[in-house]
Amino acid sequence: MHQNNKVMDITFEYIAMALLVFLTGLSAGLCFTWTNAITPGIGRLDDMSYLLSFQQMNRTIVNPMFLIAFFGPVILGLHSLIAFRGATTALFWVLLVAVAIYFVGVALVTIFGNVPLNNILDATELSTANQVDLKTLRELFEVKWNHLHLIRTISATVSFALLIISLIQITRNTIGNGI
């Protein structure tokens, strides 16, 4: 049995990197849950129930904890890129790709895709809409929102996997290959 007596110095950079992995994992899990349970479940509802449910979930989800978990990886990702810019080339590129995928596929898709759709839904007074209006709104909203969300789910999951690889490599580089 090989024993490695090296220990890893816990620095702000490593804590920020671990937090980046953790928050990205939370986002990936949130997106996965919405993709695999929430949107298919409410997709079975009639137009009014579907739109009202989505409207209420959108109003509820925007809270400080969600914003930290969902957008924290953007800030921590940029910090980690700066902190580990002197790392091995392979490690830096894996980290860069992970951060770029999250930024483009989660943050930008959310800001420029899902949020505008959510705003259209939120601005609609559902209680005064007739059946035709409800059906039209749902057709405008549902397929496009779900497609954009699938992009977020895949992006967050791939980013999370790459960040785990990065964290493992950072740990190995720091304490040696004896782990």
HELIX and SHEET records of a PDB file:
HELIX    1   1 PHE A   12  THR A   33  1                                  22    
HELIX    2   2 TRP A   34  ILE A   38  3                                   5    
HELIX    3   3 THR A   39  ILE A   42  1                                   4    
HELIX    4   4 ASP A   47  ILE A   61  1                                  15    
HELIX    5   5 PRO A   64  ALA A   83  1                                  20    
HELIX    6   6 THR A   89  TYR A  102  1                                  14    
HELIX    7   7 PHE A  103  LEU A  108  3                                   6    
HELIX    8   8 VAL A  109  VAL A  109  1                                   1    
HELIX    9   9 THR A  110  ASN A  114  3                                   5    
HELIX   10  10 VAL A  115  ASP A  122  1                                   8    
HELIX   11  11 LEU A  126  THR A  128  5                                   3    
HELIX   12  12 GLN A  131  ILE A  175  1                                  45    
END                                                                             
